[in-house]
Amino acid sequence: EAEVAQSPRYKITEKSQAVAFWCDPISGHATLYWYRQILGQGPELLVQFQDESVVDDSQLPKDRFSAERLKGVDSTLKIQPAELGDSAMYLCASSLGGRSYEQYFGPGTRLTVT
Amino acid sequence: AQSVTQPDIHITVSEGASLELRCNYSYGATPYLFWYVQSPGQGLQLLLKYFSGDTLVQGIKGFEAEFKRSQSSFNLRKPSVHWSDAAEYFCAVGEEGGSQGNLIFGKGTKLSVKP
């Protein structure tokens, strides 16, 4: 069964350092999402791609976060510089697109900023 | 603004007992509704979804949910809980307008199962 891949699974970094997360969606899925999930909360959307284009990054803290999906396949989310409040689970999801298609989630990257 | 409310933060049930997890939403039109389950340290797995039609939907692992428009609810049920059902459960609604496909999640309900 096809799955969404994410790496690394765990990352510990010091504040003010740069950190990057990688996501490989299910083959053929045009839409890719990055979510942030703070402990004890539900996921919140950071950025949504349709192919290689950003369609929603309204909740992305653009002063320190960036995301790209250059060839419309895999994607990278970067934080620079990391802050203590960025400690969270970062989830990637993909779908065929549109409201009627379910999102498939990867295992996530657990980030701890010290 | 759209929102999803899961009133119960933590529920404990005995193995073999029935389960109902509550979800209420605010939404202008007919919502797209989802239930996801998350095991510790893992991503989310879709249990079931409602788009239209029959208001009682069946999902994986023996779960079902009923859409009640009059109550703005989409409660998740299971007749007999297994120890492996212990996890966190999230209700979500597809966002109205804006970008297609974005989900608004509730804060989750953590389910513990007593032997």
Interface residues (C-beta under 8 A of the other chain):
Chain A: V4 Q6 T31 Y33 G40 Q41 G42 P43 E44 L45 Q48 V55 D56 L91 A93 S95 G97 G98 R99 S100 Y101 E102 Q103 Y104 F105 G106 P107 G108 R110
Chain B: V4 Y32 F34 Y36 G41 Q42 G43 L44 Q45 L46 K49 F51 F90 A92 G94 E95 G98 S99 Q100 G101 N102 L103 F105 G106 K107 G108
